[in-house]
Amino acid sequence: MNTIAEPVQGAGVDDKNLSRASLHRFIHQDFHEAVDRMTIIDAFLFLIVHSIDKLGIWHRLPVFLGLLYLAVRRHLHQEYNLFNVGRTPTGVRYNPADYPYRTADGKYNEPFNEGAGSQGTFFGRNILPVNQKDMKPDPMVVATKLLARKKFIDTGKQFNMIAASWIQFMIHDWIDHMEETQQIELVAPKEVANQCPLKSFKDGSAIYGSNEKTLHKVRTFKDGKLKISEDGLLLHDQDGIAVSGDVRNSWAGVSILQALFIKEHNAVCDTLKREYRNLGDEELYRHARLVTSAVIAKVHTIDWTVELLKTDTLLAGMRGNWYGLLGKSFKDKFGHVGGAILGGVVGLKKPENHGVPYSLTEEFVSVYRMHSLLPDHLQLRDISAAPGSHKSPPSAEKIPMPSLIGRVGEKTSSGIGFVKLMVSMGHQASGALEPWNYPVWLRDVVAQDVEGMDRPDHVDLAALEVYRDRERNVARYNEFRRGLLMIPISKWGDLTDDQEVIEALQEVYGDEVEELDLLVGLMAEKKITGFAISETAFIIFLIMATRRLESDRFFTSNFNEETYTKKGFEWVKTTESLKDVLDRHYPEMTAKWMNSASAFSVWDSPPPSPNRIPLLFRVPKSLLQANTVSRDQAKMFRLAEMIKKLSGASLHRFIHQDFHEAVDRMTIIDAFLFLIVHSIDKLGIWHRLPVFLGLLYLSVRRHLHQEYNLFNVGRTPTGVRYNPADYPYRTADGKYNEPFNEGAGSQGTFFGRNILPVNQKAMLKKPDPMVVATKLLARKKFIDTGKQFNMIAASWIQFMIHDWIDHMEETQQIELVAPKEVANQCPLKSFKDGSAIYGSNEKRLHKVRTFKDGKLKISEDGLLLHDQDGIAVSGDVRNSWAGVSILQALFIKEHNAVCDTLKVWIAGEKFQGQVWSCWRSDLGRDISAAPGSNKSPPSAEKIPLPSLIGRVGEKTSSGIGFIKLMVSMGHQASGALEPWNYPMWLRDLVAQDVEGMDRPDHVDLAALEVYRDRERNVARYNEFRRGLLMIPISKWEDLTDDQEVIEALQEVYGDEVEELDILVDSCREENYRSQLARLLLSYS
C-alpha cells in the first residue's frame, strides 16, 4: 500500500493545478467545485464523460463503448453520490453463519452493520439535502397545469400493465417511510380550484408501522409454505383484506403478482422437501424465501429493467450486472470468475458498499414516482374465445381503475380470476411517463393503511408527490442534475421540444428553470429512444440497481449452493424471466395467449428477430441513420476544433514534450485516455494496481496502440473479396485468412510496422555492433531466471517464432570486422552473413505429410524422423536445435491424435525464431534414478548447447530420447534477459539454411542482431519508446540502477542516450514496459 500511496499523494498539487488552471476551461462552471474535490484520475474520467454528455451521444455509441461510458459514470457516482444518514456502523461484527437466511425485518445482512438496510433505518442520499422552505409554486397548481391527464398516452408495445404493476410490487418490497411526518393540508388555489377533483385534503400516509404481525399471518407453518387461495389468488380475512405481506395502498395488479410468487415460493418448498426430506418447516421456509427473493431480483434485473430501457446497451449492461461480460454460459459452467466486470456483481466474494452503509435513498424514491404508468381503466379480455392475430384475445368490458383498489379491488379481481386478469393486463399497454398523463382518478383517491383498511381522508396524489419531494429536501430538477454531474438546463427548450409543454412551464414557473420540480422535469424531459423513463431518472437507476445487488450478502458471499441448497441454487440459475415463472405455473395460459418474448411487453407484440451479431459488438440503429450520422459528424467536427485548443493550451502542460505532436493527432477521447495512461506511467505504478485497474490500464494502452501503432507496408488490399467458405482451413502459405485481402499475413508479404522507419544509414556501424555485443551483451557469468522460466519455455518462443517470422527479402551480404579494442574478446575476428536469404519451404512442408488419414511423419521413438542427410523431416528446419525439435515432435503427435479422432487433415503452419539470452550452455538429467525432493531428478552429464544444434543436434537428441530430453529441459532454468548474458557460443555460430544444411560462414549472432535492427531502420531505444507513447530516458540512470551497467553504457555510447540500441534495452529488467507494449500489439 505504501508504495502506491506515496507517489499518488505527490501528485496532489498537480491535481489542483490541473482542475483549476486547465480543466475548468472545458467543464461547465457548475461542476468546478465538484471536480476540485476529485482525484486527478476521476477528474479526467469526468471530463471524458462530460465531453460525451455535451454531444449527447452516449446512447448512440457502439454497445461496448456505451458500457464503458456507463461503467465510468457509475464509478464516479459510487465515489461521490453515496451519503449515509443516521447511525454509522460501530464495527462490531456479528457472525453471518448465525443468520444463513433473510430475516423478517432485513437485519443481519451487512456483516459490519447488522441494521443496514433493515426496517426502521434511515433512507440514504445520492445528493445532499437542499433546503426547500419555499414551497412555490403551489403543488396543486403544478399537478393541475403540468401533470393531470388530458388524454391517455400509452407506451405502444413496449410496456404492459403487468410491468406497471411490477414496479409497485417491487416498491412495496423496498420502500416504507415510517417516520412521523406532520399531517399537512393542501388547498387548491382559486386559479385551479375548478380543475381539481379535491378542493383541499389532509394527509398522514407516511405514518406507517411494522408489518411483522401481517408477515406472520401469511405462513401456514407446514412444509415452509405460505397461504394462498385455491383459485390462485390471495386469501382474504373476515374483513375482505388480502392475507399478504404488504396490503398498503394495493390494487389488483400488485395482488396478482403477490399471489404468483406465493405459488412460486410453495413450489420451491415442494421441490426442496422432495430433495431434502430432513428439512423441517422453518428450514424449508427460509430456503424457499431465499430462492424466491433471488428469482424476483433476477426478473427485475434482466427482464423488467431491460424492457423499461429497451436498448442493446442496457440489455448488455443489466445482463452484465448479473452474469458479467463473460456471460451466462460461462458463469453456469465455471462459476463466478473475476470481479464485477467479468463475472457480474452477483456472486462476488464479499458484499461491496463503497464505504457507505447500504440503504435505498430519497432520490431513488423520487425517481420511482411512476403513477402515470396506470391507465384509467383495465380492458378485460375474453379468454373463452379463440386467439386472434398474434395470440390476441378479443376485448370484453372495461373495469374502472378505482374498482381495482383496496378491498373493493380484491373482491373485483376474485370475480375475474387469475388467468383472465393476467391475460388482460398482459395485452394492455401501460401509460407513458409524460406531461399531462397523471391519472385524474389518483387526484381523488382513498389510500389504505398498513392493515389494508381505507384511510379516512381522500388525497390528491399528484400534488402530494410534488409536496413530499420538497418536504424531504430532495433537490429540484436542475440541482438534482448538477448533483448527479449532469448538465443542467438553462431554458425550457433544453428540456423539451414540445412547444405546448414549454408554454405551460412558463405559465407555472415563469423563466425560473431552477424552480422546476423534479417530478415535472422527469416527465417533460426528452426521452432516449427505447427508454420509458428520463435519462435523469436512469442515472439513479445506474447507481442503485447495482448497489441493491452488490451490497446484499445473499447475492454475493452467500450466493451459493451451501446457502440456497443445490436444488434451490439451480432453480435460481435456470429462471431467466417472469415468463419462466408463468410457464411454470400456468403453461397453457402463456402458450395460448403470449406471443411476446417478455411478459412485460404487450403480449401480442412479435418477439425480436434473431441478431447474429454478438451483443457487445452491436451498433445502435440510430447511429447508422444518415441524418444522425451527419449531426454527429458536425458535433465531432466542433469537437476536433476543441481538441486543438485543448492540446495546445492545456494537455501539453501535463504531457512529456515528445508526445505533443502525437496528442494533437488524436481524437479528444484518445487524448484524455493517453493523459490517464501517461500519468500512471509517470508514477510507474500500473503493475502494482489492483488487477481490474491494471487490466483497464492495459486495455486503454492496447486501444491507443491499435489506433496509432499499426502501419501497413507493401500492397494495400484492393477490396476484392474471395469467398471464405472456399477455404475453411489454413492454407500452407497462410493465404485466404483476411476476407478483403487474400494475401494479408501470408508467406512473401512485407512486415508491417508499429513505429515508422527511422533512417539509420549514417549510424549502421556507430557504435560498432561488435563493440556493443562484446561490452554489453556477451555473457560473463550465466544468470538464470530462478524457478520462473525453464528451457522448455526458452525453446517455446523459438518454436513460435519459426511459425510467425521469415525475413525472405534479398538483403545484401555484409561483413563485420571486430575493432581492435575488442578483437581479443570476440570469438570471431570478422564474419560475413547472408542468413536473411531464405526461400519458400512449401516443398519441406509437403515432405512432412504421410498422406494417410491426414497424419504427419514422426519416428517411433517420439522424435522427428530424419532424411538420408540426417536433417529432420519437419515444416521448418532453419537454425533449429533440439529444444525446438522436441516441441515440433510433440505437436506432430498432437496433430496425429486429432487425426485419429476426427479423420480430418488440418493444414500445418511454419516456424522460425530468436531470443538467445534465454539459452544456457549445457543440458542433462538422470531419469533412471529415483526422483529427489519436489520430483527433481539428479543431474547427469552436461551436453554443450552447440552439440544440440542442426544435424548434430538431431543426432544427439535421438541418443538422449524424448522423455529424458523433455525432463532435463523442464528441470533446468533458462537464462535471464540481462546485460552480459548473451551466450558466447552464439557469437561463433554455424547457422542452417531453409533445407537444414549448415551454412558456409560462421556468424557472431549478437553483433548481427544489433546490425540487422539498424539496417531495417528499426528505431533505437529512445525513439522506439516515443513511438509507443512511452516516456523516453534522459540519462542512463533512468534505464537502470546498476552502476556497472551504467559505466559500460557510458563507455560504449558516451552520454548519447539517443544512440542506445533496442536490443541492449531488451536485456534490462526495468524496461519490461517497452516489451509489454510490443506484446500488447502483437498478441491482440
CORRA-V863935 format. One line per field, one symbol per residue. ss: DSSP state (H for helix, E for strand, L for the rest). phi: phi as a letter, one per 40 degrees, with the letter a starting at -180 (. if undefined). burial: # if it has 24 or more other C-alpha atoms within 12 Angstrom, else .. A space follows every 50 residues. Layout:
ss->???
phi->???
burial->???
//
This chain:
ss->LHHHHHHHHHLHHHHHHHHHHLHHHHLLHHHHHHHHLLLHHHHHHHHHHH HHHHHLLHHHLLHHHHHHHHHHHHHHHHHHLLELLLLLLLLLLLLHHHHL LLLLLLLLLELLELLLLLLLLLLEELLLLLLLLLLLLLHHHHHHHHHELL LLLELLLLLEHHHHHHHHHHHHHHLLLLLLLLLEEEELLHHHHLLLLLLE EEELLLLLLLLHHHHHHLELLLLLLELLLLLLLLLELLLLLELLLLLLLL EHHHHHHHHHHHHHHHHHHHHHHHHLLLLLHHHHHHHHHHHHHHHHHHHH HHHHHHHHELLHHHHHHHHHHHHLLLHHHHHHHHLLLLLHHHHLLLLLLL LLLLLLLLLLEHHHHHHLLLHHHLLLEEEEELLLLLLLHHHLLLEEEEEE HHHHEHHHHHHHHHHHLHHHHHHHHHLLELELLLLLLELHHHHLEEEELL LLLEEEEEELHHHHHHHHHHHLLLLLHHHHHHHLLLLLLLLHHHLLLLHH HHHHHHHHHLLLHHHLLHHHHHHHLLLLLLELLLHHHHHHHHHHHHHHHH LLLLLLLLLLHHHHLHHHHHHHHHLLLHHHHHHHHLHHHHHHHLLLLLLL LLLLLLLLLLLLLLHHHLLLHHHHLHHHHHHHHHHHHHHHHHHHHHHHHL HHHHLLHHHHHHHHHLLHHHHHHHHHHHHHHHHLLHHHLLHHHHHHHHHH HHHHHHHHLLELLLLLLLLLLLLHHHLLLLLLLLLLLELLELLLLLLLLL LLELLLLLLLHHHLLLLLHHHHHHHHHELLLLLELLLLLEHHHHHHHHHH HHHHLLLLLLLLLEEEELLHHHHLLLLLLEEEELLLLLLLLHHHHHHLEL LLLLLELLLLLLLLLELLLLLELLLLLLLLEHHHHHHHHHHHHHHHHHHH HHLLLLLLLLLLLLLHHHLLLLLLELLLLLLLHHHLLLELLLLLHHHHEH HHHHHHHHHHLHHHHHHHHHLLELELLLLLLELHHHHLEEEELLLLLEEE EEELHHHHHHHHHHHLLLLLHHHHHHHLLLLLLLLHHHLLLLHHHHHHHH HHHLLLHHHLLHHHHHLLHHHHHHHHHHHHHHHL
phi->.ccccccccccdccdcdccccbcdcbbddcbdccccccccccccccccdc cccccgbdcbcddcccccdcccccdccccbbbbcbgccdcgcbccdccbc acccbgcgbcdcadcdgccgccccbcbddbdbdccccddccdcccbbdcc acbbbgccbbcccccdccdcccccbaccccbccbbbbccdcbdcbcdbca ababcccbacbcccccccccgbfgcbcacccgbccbcccgcccacabcfc adccdcccccccccdcccdccccccbccccdccccccccdccccccccdc cbbcccccbcbcccccccccdcbgccgcdccccbgcbgccccbgcchdca cbbfgbdcacbcccdccccbccccccabccbccccccccfgccccbccbd ddcbbgccccccccccgdcccccccccbcccccbdfbcdccccabbcbcc cgccccbcbcccccccccccccfcdcdccccdccgbcccbaccccacccc cdccccccbgcccccdcddcccccddccdgccbcccccccddcccccccc cbccbbcbcaccccgcccccdccccbacdcccdcbbccccccbbcccbcc cdcccccccdbccddcbcbddccccdcccccccccccccccccccccccb ddcbbddcbdccccccccccccccccdccccccgbdcbcddcccccdccc ccdccccbbbbcbgccdcgcbccdccbcaccccgcgbcdbadcdgccgcc ccbcbcdbcbdcbdbbccdccdcccbbdccacbbcgccbbcccccdccdc ccccbaccccbccbbbbccdcbdcccdbcaababccccacbccccccccc fbfgcbcacccgbccbcccgcccacabcfcadccdccdcdccccdcccdd cbfbcbccbcbaaaacccccbaaibbcccccccfgccccbccbdddcbbg ccccccccccgdcccccccccbcccccbdfbcdccccabbcbcccgcccc bcbcccccccccdcccfcdcdccccddcgbcccbaccccacccccdcccc ccbgcccccdcccccccbccbdcccccccdcccc
burial->.......#.....###.###.###.###.###.###.############# ####.##############################..........#..## ##############################....#.#############. .####.#####################........###...#...##### ######.#.##..#...##...#######..#####....########## #######################.......#.################## ############################..#...################ ####.############################...#...#####...## ##############.################################### #####.#################################..#..##.... ##.##..##...###################################### ###########.###.#######.########..##..############ #####.........##.###.#.........#.......#.###.###.# ##.###.###.###.#################.###.........###.# ######.###....................#######....######.#. #.###.##....#################..####...############ #######........###...#...###########.#.###.######. ...######..#####....#######################.##.... ....#######################...........#...#.###### ########.########################################. #################################..#..##....##.##. .##...############..#.######.##...
//
